[in-house]
Amino acid sequence: MELLPLVTVLLLAHAVAYLAWTAAARRRRSRCYLLDYVCHKPCDGRKISTETAGDVIQRNKRLGLPDYRFLLRVIVRSGIGEDTYSPLSILDGREDSPTLRDALDEMDAFLDASVAELFAKTGVHPLDVDVLVFNVSMLSPAPSLASRIVRRYGLREDVAAYNLTGMGCSAGLIALDLARNALRSRRGASLALVVSSESIAPNWYSGTDKSMMLANCLFRSGGAAVMLTNDPARRRRAKMELGCLVRAHIGANDDAHACATQREDDEGRVGISLSKSLPKAAVRAFAVNLRRLAPRVLPVSELARFAARLLWRRLLSSSSTSPSPGKKVIAGGEGAPKIDFKKGVEHFCLHPGGTAVIEAVKKSLGLDDDDVEPARMTLHRWGNTSASSLWYVLSYMEAKGRLNVGDRVLMVTFGSGFKCNSCVWEVTGDMADKGAWEDCIDRYPPESLVNPYMDKFGWINDVEGDTLML
């Protein structure tokens, strides 16, 4: 009879040990490490200089002097320089009649260079890849672009391949989230390849709708390839470890859903329409995202400080004179307390969607010029490369030697739908690679970002008129 309690104790001990081992294994699988990444640098023959941009615009005979003035105002204020890149079809004057071949050639130039370089940098063989996630918003051929990578690099027959389209500039972190979850679902240590790009060649707008002409000024060719793993044995070789990842989607709101959309103009020409409600949608999505992000990254002391200041402000507000009938009170207006995200992260990797986007995030988070410098310089050097833009911003920080072990990096991106996604990385390894910035990082930041478009095309500028800026 004395053996029964002993057996019970042994069984309970075994059960506890098993549960502990299972929990530890689950935690190991939930880890997500960044082994390395590569940002695409197209050949110099694809650069868009001031003169080239002017030639492309003036080829559109549908435009009149008011349209030229509008475009000049946009490009002068855009923060984009002369070293961004374009598909060859646009440089060759075929923007009005692009082919599927043009679009695939643009993708192949990226895949042949960057994905191959990533395999070489990480030492990962294509046969070792377990998960593949490819995202490009504006191109969906059959077979898919993910299948194109499988064939080109000879990935295994059991590779879990995903292809994302129509997700906009925020797709980079959506792809990252998908890859992380796919790694979690696998039993052993696994590797995930995440590839982000955008198709510019077939999506040039040649009409006269101002809301659709903006995309031509902002978007440029680029792309990034990223290698992730959940293998703790590779942690020492990894550059960063992924912490939390938060996604917010406010597409149930009609204005937010329609603020960035592909449509036809009155003449049947297809393009991306960016409406004046976009900034408002971005602010709303950003607020929703931050409410969920803050408790995950900030210390309790900062959250308590914010809560106390917010409560005090509301008490003061309630004790003051009630507003007159019909007067609208806006919560969180001027003077409202703000959370100091610098208490939780050291670096801010912001989506360089445009000057106004960067400035809006800067104001919302209470950042200074140094915090948003990487995003501004990325916009100037590369333009808005859609879902891959964040990796160029991160590469700028790395090329400048600003990322040290233990530092935390907050990534924030926006996209059509309307979406705001964010994540926090912790630097775990050496980050001193200049990457795509190698030949120009010493020139950044310049003393002043003088825009050459005004010097060469200022004769058509008109400061009057309404301009939609992003």
C-alpha positions as CSV (number, residue, x, y, z in Angstrom):
1,M,0.0,0.0,0.0
2,E,3.0,2.3,0.6
3,L,3.9,2.1,-3.0
4,L,0.7,3.8,-4.2
5,P,1.6,7.3,-2.8
6,L,5.1,6.9,-4.3
7,V,3.7,6.0,-7.7
8,T,1.4,8.9,-7.5
9,V,4.2,11.3,-6.6
10,L,6.3,9.9,-9.5
11,L,3.4,10.2,-12.0
12,L,2.8,13.8,-10.8
13,A,6.4,14.6,-11.1
14,H,6.5,13.2,-14.6
15,A,3.5,15.1,-15.6
16,V,4.9,18.4,-14.2
17,A,8.2,17.7,-16.0
18,Y,6.4,17.0,-19.2
19,L,4.3,20.1,-19.0
20,A,7.4,22.2,-18.2
21,W,9.3,20.7,-21.2
22,T,6.3,21.3,-23.5
23,A,6.0,24.9,-22.3
24,A,9.7,25.4,-22.9
25,A,9.5,23.8,-26.3
26,R,6.6,26.1,-27.2
27,R,8.5,29.1,-26.0
28,R,11.5,28.1,-28.2
29,R,9.3,27.6,-31.2
30,S,7.7,31.0,-30.6
31,R,11.1,32.7,-30.8
32,C,11.7,34.6,-34.1
33,Y,15.2,35.7,-34.9
34,L,16.4,37.9,-37.8
35,L,19.5,36.1,-39.3
36,D,20.1,38.8,-42.0
37,Y,18.4,40.9,-44.7
38,V,19.2,42.5,-48.0
39,C,17.8,45.6,-49.6
40,H,17.8,45.7,-53.3
41,K,19.9,48.3,-55.1
42,P,19.0,48.4,-58.8
43,C,21.6,49.2,-61.5
44,D,22.6,52.8,-62.1
45,G,21.0,52.8,-65.5
46,R,17.6,52.8,-63.8
47,K,18.1,56.0,-61.8
48,I,15.5,58.8,-62.1
49,S,17.4,62.1,-62.4
50,T,15.6,65.5,-62.4
51,E,15.9,65.7,-66.2
52,T,14.6,62.2,-66.7
53,A,11.6,62.8,-64.4
54,G,10.9,66.0,-66.3
55,D,11.0,64.1,-69.6
56,V,8.7,61.4,-68.4
57,I,6.1,64.0,-67.2
58,Q,6.3,66.0,-70.4
59,R,5.7,62.9,-72.5
60,N,2.2,62.9,-71.2
61,K,0.5,65.2,-73.7
62,R,-2.8,65.1,-71.8
63,L,-1.3,67.4,-69.1
64,G,-1.7,71.1,-69.2
65,L,0.2,73.9,-67.4
66,P,-1.9,73.6,-64.2
67,D,-1.1,69.9,-64.1
68,Y,2.6,70.6,-64.4
69,R,2.4,73.1,-61.7
70,F,0.6,70.6,-59.4
71,L,3.2,67.9,-60.1
72,L,6.1,70.3,-59.4
73,R,4.6,71.3,-56.0
74,V,4.2,67.7,-55.1
75,I,7.7,66.6,-56.1
76,V,9.4,69.6,-54.5
77,R,7.7,69.0,-51.2
78,S,8.0,65.2,-51.4
79,G,11.5,64.9,-49.9
80,I,12.6,62.6,-52.8
81,G,16.0,63.1,-54.4
82,E,17.7,62.3,-57.7
83,D,19.0,58.8,-57.0
84,T,15.8,56.8,-56.8
85,Y,15.1,54.0,-59.3
86,S,12.4,53.2,-62.0
87,P,11.6,50.2,-64.1
88,L,13.2,50.2,-67.6
89,S,9.8,50.3,-69.3
90,I,9.3,53.8,-68.0
91,L,12.8,54.9,-68.8
92,D,12.3,53.5,-72.3
93,G,9.1,55.6,-72.8
94,R,6.7,52.7,-72.7
95,E,4.8,53.7,-69.5
96,D,1.5,54.0,-71.4
97,S,1.7,50.4,-72.8
98,P,3.5,48.2,-70.2
99,T,3.5,44.4,-70.7
100,L,3.4,41.5,-68.2
101,R,7.0,40.9,-69.4
102,D,8.0,44.4,-68.1
103,A,6.5,43.6,-64.7
104,L,8.2,40.2,-64.5
105,D,11.5,41.6,-65.6
106,E,11.3,44.2,-62.8
107,M,10.7,41.4,-60.3
108,D,13.4,39.1,-61.7
109,A,16.1,41.9,-61.5
110,F,15.3,42.1,-57.8
111,L,15.0,38.3,-57.2
112,D,18.2,37.5,-59.1
113,A,20.3,39.9,-57.1
114,S,18.9,40.3,-53.6
115,V,17.6,36.8,-52.8
116,A,20.8,35.2,-54.0
117,E,22.8,37.7,-51.9
118,L,20.8,36.8,-48.8
119,F,21.5,33.1,-49.3
120,A,25.2,33.9,-49.6
121,K,25.2,36.2,-46.5
122,T,23.4,33.8,-44.2
123,G,25.0,30.6,-45.5
124,V,21.5,29.1,-45.8
125,H,21.0,26.7,-48.7
126,P,17.7,27.1,-50.6
127,L,16.9,23.5,-49.7
128,D,16.9,24.5,-46.0
129,V,14.1,27.0,-46.3
130,D,10.9,25.7,-44.7
131,V,8.6,28.7,-45.1
132,L,8.4,31.3,-47.9
133,V,6.3,34.4,-47.8
134,F,6.3,36.7,-50.8
135,N,4.4,40.0,-50.8
136,V,3.9,42.5,-53.7
137,S,0.7,44.5,-53.7
138,M,0.1,45.4,-57.4
139,L,1.1,42.2,-59.3
140,S,-0.5,38.8,-59.2
141,P,0.6,36.6,-62.0
142,A,0.0,32.9,-62.4
143,P,2.0,30.9,-61.3
144,S,2.5,33.2,-58.3
145,L,5.7,35.1,-57.6
146,A,6.3,32.8,-54.6
147,S,6.3,29.9,-57.1
148,R,8.7,31.9,-59.2
149,I,11.2,31.8,-56.3
150,V,10.6,28.1,-55.6
151,R,11.5,27.3,-59.2
152,R,14.3,29.8,-59.5
153,Y,16.2,28.6,-56.4
154,G,15.0,25.0,-56.3
155,L,13.2,25.1,-52.9
156,R,12.0,21.8,-51.4
157,E,8.7,20.2,-52.5
158,D,7.3,20.5,-48.9
159,V,8.1,24.2,-48.5
160,A,5.2,26.2,-47.1
161,A,4.8,29.0,-49.7
162,Y,2.5,32.0,-49.3
163,N,1.9,34.8,-51.8
164,L,0.3,38.1,-50.6
165,T,-1.1,40.8,-52.9
166,G,-3.3,43.9,-52.5
167,M,-2.0,44.6,-48.9
168,G,-0.3,47.9,-49.7
169,C,2.8,49.4,-48.0
170,S,2.0,47.6,-44.7
171,A,2.5,44.2,-46.2
172,G,6.1,43.9,-45.0
173,L,5.0,43.4,-41.4
174,I,2.0,41.3,-42.4
175,A,4.4,39.0,-44.2
176,L,6.6,39.0,-41.1
177,D,3.6,38.1,-38.9
178,L,2.6,35.3,-41.2
179,A,6.2,33.9,-41.3
180,R,6.5,34.0,-37.5
181,N,3.2,32.2,-37.1
182,A,4.2,29.6,-39.7
183,L,7.4,29.0,-37.8
184,R,5.5,28.6,-34.5
185,S,3.3,25.8,-36.1
186,R,6.3,23.7,-37.0
187,R,7.7,21.1,-34.6
188,G,11.4,21.6,-35.0
189,A,13.8,24.4,-35.8
190,S,12.9,26.0,-39.1
191,L,13.9,28.8,-41.5
192,A,11.6,31.3,-43.2
193,L,12.4,33.5,-46.2
194,V,10.3,36.7,-46.4
195,V,10.5,38.7,-49.7
196,S,8.9,42.2,-50.1
197,S,8.7,44.3,-53.2
198,E,6.3,46.3,-55.4
199,S,5.5,46.3,-59.1
200,I,6.0,49.8,-60.5
201,A,6.2,48.9,-64.2
202,P,2.5,48.2,-65.0
203,N,1.1,50.7,-62.6
204,W,2.2,54.1,-64.0
205,Y,-0.8,56.4,-64.2
206,S,-1.0,58.4,-67.4
207,G,-4.2,60.4,-66.8
208,T,-5.0,63.8,-65.3
209,D,-6.8,63.0,-62.0
210,K,-4.7,64.7,-59.4
211,S,-5.5,62.2,-56.7
212,M,-4.0,59.5,-59.0
213,M,-1.0,61.4,-60.2
214,L,0.5,61.5,-56.7
215,A,1.6,57.8,-56.8
216,N,3.8,58.5,-59.8
217,C,5.7,61.1,-57.7
218,L,6.2,59.0,-54.6
219,F,6.7,55.3,-55.5
220,R,10.0,53.9,-56.7
221,S,11.5,50.5,-57.5
222,G,13.0,48.5,-54.6
223,G,12.7,45.4,-52.5
224,A,14.0,43.4,-49.5
225,A,14.7,39.8,-48.7
226,V,14.8,38.7,-45.1
227,M,15.8,35.4,-43.4
228,L,14.1,34.4,-40.2
229,T,14.4,31.4,-37.9
230,N,13.0,30.0,-34.6
231,D,16.1,28.0,-34.0
232,P,17.7,29.0,-30.6
233,A,21.0,27.5,-31.7
234,R,21.2,30.2,-34.3
235,R,20.6,33.1,-31.9
236,R,24.3,33.9,-31.6
237,R,24.5,34.5,-35.3
238,A,21.2,36.4,-35.5
239,K,21.1,40.2,-35.7
240,M,17.8,40.8,-33.9
241,E,15.0,39.0,-32.0
242,L,11.4,39.9,-32.7
243,G,9.4,40.9,-29.7
244,C,5.7,41.9,-30.1
245,L,3.9,42.6,-33.4
246,V,0.7,44.5,-33.4
247,R,-1.7,45.0,-36.3
248,A,-4.7,47.4,-36.6
249,H,-7.2,47.4,-39.5
250,I,-9.9,50.1,-39.6
251,G,-11.3,49.1,-43.0
252,A,-14.8,48.8,-41.6
253,N,-14.9,52.6,-41.8
254,D,-15.9,53.7,-45.3
255,D,-13.6,56.7,-45.6
256,A,-10.6,54.7,-44.3
257,H,-11.4,51.9,-46.7
258,A,-11.5,54.2,-49.7
259,C,-8.7,56.6,-48.9
260,A,-6.1,54.6,-50.9
261,T,-7.6,52.5,-53.6
262,Q,-7.0,51.3,-57.2
263,R,-9.6,52.5,-59.5
264,E,-10.4,53.9,-63.0
265,D,-10.6,57.6,-63.7
266,D,-13.4,59.2,-65.8
267,E,-11.5,58.2,-69.0
268,G,-11.0,54.6,-67.9
269,R,-7.4,54.8,-67.0
270,V,-6.4,52.7,-64.0
271,G,-4.3,54.1,-61.1
272,I,-3.9,54.4,-57.4
273,S,-6.1,57.1,-55.9
274,L,-4.9,58.8,-52.7
275,S,-7.7,60.9,-51.2
276,K,-7.6,63.8,-48.8
277,S,-9.1,61.5,-46.1
278,L,-5.9,59.5,-46.0
279,P,-4.1,61.5,-43.3
280,K,-7.1,61.3,-41.0
281,A,-7.3,57.5,-41.6
282,A,-3.6,57.1,-40.8
283,V,-4.0,59.0,-37.5
284,R,-6.9,56.9,-36.5
285,A,-5.3,53.6,-37.4
286,F,-2.1,54.7,-35.6
287,A,-4.0,55.6,-32.5
288,V,-5.7,52.1,-32.5
289,N,-2.3,50.4,-32.9
290,L,-0.6,52.4,-30.2
291,R,-3.2,51.6,-27.6
292,R,-2.5,47.9,-28.1
293,L,1.3,48.4,-28.5
294,A,2.0,50.6,-25.4
295,P,1.3,48.0,-22.7
296,R,3.6,45.5,-24.4
297,V,6.7,47.7,-24.7
298,L,6.5,50.4,-22.0
299,P,7.5,50.0,-18.4
300,V,4.8,50.2,-15.7
301,S,6.1,53.5,-14.5
302,E,5.5,55.2,-17.8
303,L,2.0,53.7,-18.1
304,A,1.2,54.8,-14.6
305,R,2.6,58.3,-15.3
306,F,0.4,58.6,-18.4
307,A,-2.7,57.3,-16.6
308,A,-2.2,59.7,-13.7
309,R,-1.8,62.7,-16.0
310,L,-4.8,61.7,-18.1
311,L,-7.0,61.3,-15.0
312,W,-5.9,64.6,-13.7
313,R,-6.6,66.3,-17.0
314,R,-10.1,64.8,-17.1
315,L,-10.8,65.9,-13.5
316,L,-9.8,69.4,-14.4
317,S,-11.9,69.3,-17.5
318,S,-15.0,68.0,-15.7
319,S,-14.7,70.8,-13.0
320,S,-14.5,73.5,-15.6
321,T,-17.4,75.2,-17.2
322,S,-19.5,73.0,-19.5
323,P,-19.1,73.7,-23.2
324,S,-21.9,75.7,-24.8
325,P,-24.6,73.6,-26.7
326,G,-23.4,72.6,-30.1
327,K,-19.7,73.1,-29.3
328,K,-17.6,70.0,-30.2
329,V,-15.1,68.8,-27.6
330,I,-12.2,66.8,-29.1
331,A,-10.6,64.2,-26.8
332,G,-6.8,64.1,-26.9
333,G,-6.5,67.6,-28.4
334,E,-3.8,70.2,-27.7
335,G,-2.3,69.8,-24.3
336,A,-3.4,66.2,-23.9
337,P,-0.8,64.0,-22.2
338,K,1.3,61.8,-24.4
339,I,3.0,58.5,-23.8
340,D,6.8,58.7,-24.0
341,F,7.7,55.7,-26.2
342,K,11.4,56.5,-25.7
343,K,11.0,54.9,-22.3
344,G,10.5,51.6,-24.1
345,V,12.5,51.8,-27.4
346,E,15.7,53.5,-28.5
347,H,15.2,53.7,-32.3
348,F,12.2,54.4,-34.5
349,C,12.0,52.8,-37.9
350,L,9.2,54.7,-39.6
351,H,7.6,54.0,-43.0
352,P,8.9,56.7,-45.4
353,G,5.6,57.0,-47.2
354,G,6.1,60.8,-47.7
355,T,7.2,63.9,-45.8
356,A,3.7,64.5,-44.3
357,V,3.5,60.9,-43.1
358,I,6.9,61.1,-41.3
359,E,6.0,64.5,-39.8
360,A,2.6,63.2,-38.5
361,V,4.2,60.2,-36.8
362,K,7.0,62.5,-35.4
363,K,4.4,64.8,-33.9
364,S,2.2,61.9,-32.5
365,L,5.1,60.2,-30.8
366,G,6.8,63.4,-29.6
367,L,10.0,62.6,-31.5
368,D,12.9,64.9,-32.5
369,D,14.7,65.3,-35.8
370,D,17.3,62.7,-35.0
371,D,14.6,60.1,-34.4
372,V,13.1,60.6,-37.9
373,E,16.3,61.1,-39.7
374,P,16.6,57.5,-41.0
375,A,13.1,57.7,-42.5
376,R,13.7,61.1,-44.1
377,M,17.0,60.0,-45.6
378,T,15.5,56.8,-46.9
379,L,12.7,58.8,-48.6
380,H,15.3,61.0,-50.2
381,R,17.6,58.3,-51.4
382,W,15.2,55.5,-52.3
383,G,11.7,57.1,-52.4
384,N,8.7,55.1,-51.2
385,T,9.5,51.5,-52.1
386,S,6.2,50.3,-50.5
387,A,6.4,47.2,-48.3
388,S,10.1,47.0,-48.4
389,S,10.7,50.6,-47.2
390,L,11.1,49.7,-43.5
391,W,14.2,47.5,-44.3
392,Y,15.9,50.4,-46.1
393,V,15.3,52.6,-43.0
394,L,16.7,49.8,-40.7
395,S,19.7,49.5,-43.1
396,Y,20.4,53.2,-42.7
397,M,20.5,52.8,-38.9
398,E,22.9,49.8,-39.3
399,A,25.1,51.6,-41.8
400,K,25.4,54.5,-39.4
401,G,26.5,52.2,-36.6
402,R,23.6,53.2,-34.4
403,L,22.3,49.8,-33.4
404,N,24.0,48.2,-30.3
405,V,23.3,44.9,-28.6
406,G,20.3,45.4,-26.3
407,D,18.8,48.3,-28.2
408,R,15.1,48.1,-29.2
409,V,13.8,49.2,-32.5
410,L,10.2,50.1,-33.2
411,M,8.9,49.6,-36.7
412,V,5.7,51.4,-37.8
413,T,4.1,51.1,-41.2
414,F,0.8,52.1,-42.9
415,G,-1.1,50.7,-45.8
416,S,-4.3,50.7,-47.8
417,G,-7.3,49.1,-46.2
418,F,-6.6,51.1,-44.0
419,K,-4.0,49.5,-41.8
420,C,-1.3,50.4,-39.3
421,N,1.2,47.7,-38.3
422,S,4.0,47.8,-35.8
423,C,6.6,45.6,-34.2
424,V,9.5,45.8,-31.8
425,W,12.9,44.2,-32.4
426,E,15.8,43.7,-29.9
427,V,19.3,43.9,-31.2
428,T,21.1,40.6,-30.2
429,G,24.1,40.6,-32.5
430,D,26.6,42.7,-34.4
431,M,25.0,45.2,-36.8
432,A,27.7,47.0,-38.8
433,D,26.8,46.1,-42.4
434,K,26.4,49.1,-44.7
435,G,24.3,47.1,-47.2
436,A,22.7,49.1,-50.0
437,W,23.9,52.3,-48.4
438,E,27.6,51.5,-48.7
439,D,28.4,53.9,-51.6
440,C,26.5,56.9,-50.2
441,I,26.1,56.6,-46.4
442,D,28.9,59.1,-45.8
443,R,26.9,61.8,-47.7
444,Y,24.0,61.4,-45.3
445,P,22.5,63.4,-43.8
446,P,23.5,66.3,-46.1
447,E,23.6,69.8,-44.7
448,S,20.4,70.6,-46.5
449,L,18.0,68.6,-48.8
450,V,18.0,71.1,-51.7
451,N,15.4,69.9,-54.2
452,P,16.8,70.1,-57.7
453,Y,13.3,70.0,-59.3
454,M,12.7,73.6,-58.3
455,D,15.9,74.8,-59.9
456,K,15.2,73.2,-63.2
457,F,11.4,73.4,-63.4
458,G,10.7,76.4,-61.2
459,W,9.5,78.3,-64.2
460,I,6.2,76.4,-64.1
461,N,5.7,76.7,-60.4
462,D,2.6,78.4,-59.0
463,V,2.4,78.6,-55.2
464,E,-1.4,79.1,-55.4
465,G,-3.8,76.2,-55.5
466,D,-4.8,73.3,-53.5
467,T,-2.3,70.4,-53.2
468,L,-2.9,67.1,-51.7
469,M,0.2,66.0,-49.9
470,L,1.1,62.7,-48.3
